[in-house]
């Protein structure tokens, strides 16, 4: 089986959703500013300012909204090392070391 679609099967954390929204907003406002009216660049400025403020304060209103909409924190979705946590109806299959052999 090919791993070309592996990124699609990995659950999205609230951080990933936030980056998608921020990038889409900046891209959208930039395109609108170039094609419609330069006043749309104010949206790009506000989105960028929001990213700067959240980097210093570690508080983001979009993070809180996404959590309320059902997005999960990265720690709730992944085990240490980036391994996705199993769903409640799945078993986690880890490699078993054979310690009985005397090699």
Residue pairs with C-beta under 8 A, 6 or more apart in sequence:
10 84
11 72
11 77
11 84
12 71
13 71
13 72
13 73
13 74
13 76
13 77
13 78
14 63
14 66
14 67
14 71
14 72
14 73
14 74
15 74
17 66
17 71
18 60
18 62
18 63
18 66
21 62
22 47
22 50
22 51
22 62
25 43
25 47
26 44
26 47
26 48
28 43
29 40
29 41
29 42
29 43
29 44
29 47
30 40
30 41
30 44
32 40
32 43
33 39
33 40
33 41
33 43
33 44
50 60
50 62
54 60
54 63
67 73
76 85
77 84
77 85
78 84
78 85
79 85
85 92
86 92
